[in-house]
Amino acid sequence: MTSPVLEQIQAALATVNDPEIKRPITDLGMVESVDIDDTGKVSVKVLLTVAGCPLKDTITRDVTAAVSKVASVTAVDLELGVMTAEQRSGLKDILSGGQAGQAQREIPFGKPDSLTKVYAIASGKGGVGKSSVTVNLALGLAAQGLKVGVLDADIYGHSIPAMFGIADSQPTQVEDLIMPVPTASGVSVISIGMLKPRRDQVVAWRGPMLDRALVQMLADVYWGDLDALVLDLPPGTGDVAISLGQHLPSAEVIVVTTPQEAAAEVAERAGTMASMMHQRVIGVIENMSYLACPHCLSEGKDHRIDLFGSGGGARVAKTLSERFGYDVPVLGEIPLDISLREGGDAGKPVVEADPTSPAARVLHKIAADLSGRGRGLAGLQLGLTPSSRF
Ligand SMILES: Nc1ncnc2c1ncn2[C@@H]1O[C@H](COP(=O)(O)OP(=O)(O)OP(=O)(O)O)[C@@H](O)[C@H]1O
């Protein structure tokens, strides 16, 4: 039996999103029953996707808050249950959009009508700050109001979860569909490290294994409707970069380098590799660009110490522009900044923990510029050839 109050409660429940799937729990078959007694006490039973769901506290809080707001509700009694195998299979069907049971799901970002911008963060060598840039750029894009996912494909490092403060989190699995782990600010994260049975296990995979892992992270993960997916690639020009090029030629590549000559040369190779895979290199980020002299700052002066030399980013941008015949700009120069390193170590990225610090300001600016380029099909090759000139 429905009553106006029950309808209001249903409407309130429809405002609660599952934190991992980011869709209303009412659309996902998670609300099993709703009742209200004569005193205004509401009894709700919500089914979790798996027993021991890591986000059950969030769901409890959100459901209780939403239902409590309905006028005439005096109390909320929430019971949590767990979906049966059959209910989970139904949920998987909803999430995979009718593709359930297919041996190989499609990569949603590879479809011609995909509106998700895919940014692949590449570098020539390790340790130049590629993962730090990935994490902070993703949060910077989220701060611009975008729905953002991060895929950590750096088999050697997979440091992304720790930098986000979710190192101990494991993704929830609904049948063979994997839910990305949400960060505190709602960025969805999957790391190649999360696919290993044990955290300390060393990944020594060859090309085909890596390719399978990358496809799994792109196709078997329920990413939902993202505005941007930021990928942390392993350094260099190896198997993952080739696989990514094959599966996602529409990915836009950002090359991270330091000001050093030696770093610039290998960074150019990483950029050239992307271009060989028909991906567009949209810019270069120079990290560890300079150190703001602390003594001068205290005197109100801006003096830069070029700890690692200078000009690497500009050199890579110039070389790649000449090589590809289109403009590859320097997107920003991120200074050395203790708060960036501390934020990474503590799992509290600098763009959120210390947004006015010098590095965070540059990263926010890069994110704002990128999001200003807009979502959608702009910049994609549409495969149209003009038939005549006007
Ligand atoms: N601008 C910066 N200022 C201060 N420390 C930085 C800066 N950029 C990066 N770091 C620090 O340098 C170290 C290496 O950075 P990061 O892990 O992001 O590099 P990476 O290129 O992803 O390395 P790898 O490829 O080996 O994973 C980290 O400890 C990070 O905190």
The ligand as an ORCA input file, in Angstrom:
! r2SCAN-3c Opt
* xyz 0 1
  N      57.036     19.367     -6.750
  C      57.455     18.548     -5.782
  N      57.931     19.038     -4.609
  C      58.345     18.219     -3.631
  N      58.342     16.882     -3.695
  C      57.870     16.328     -4.841
  C      57.420     17.122     -5.941
  N      56.995     16.282     -6.916
  C      57.182     15.033     -6.458
  N      57.717     15.052     -5.215
  C      58.083     13.886     -4.402
  O      58.991     13.097     -5.160
  C      58.755     11.709     -4.950
  C      58.468     11.034     -6.287
  O      57.235     11.520     -6.789
  P      56.178     10.566     -7.521
  O      56.031      9.267     -6.817
  O      54.972     11.369     -7.783
  O      56.987     10.319     -8.861
  P      56.714      9.330    -10.055
  O      57.244      9.986    -11.270
  O      55.308      8.896    -10.070
  O      57.624      8.106     -9.657
  P      57.421      6.581    -10.103
  O      57.315      6.573    -11.565
  O      58.676      5.954     -9.579
  O      56.168      6.106     -9.436
  C      57.576     11.620     -3.978
  O      58.078     11.463     -2.687
  C      56.896     12.991     -4.117
  O      56.237     13.371     -2.925
*
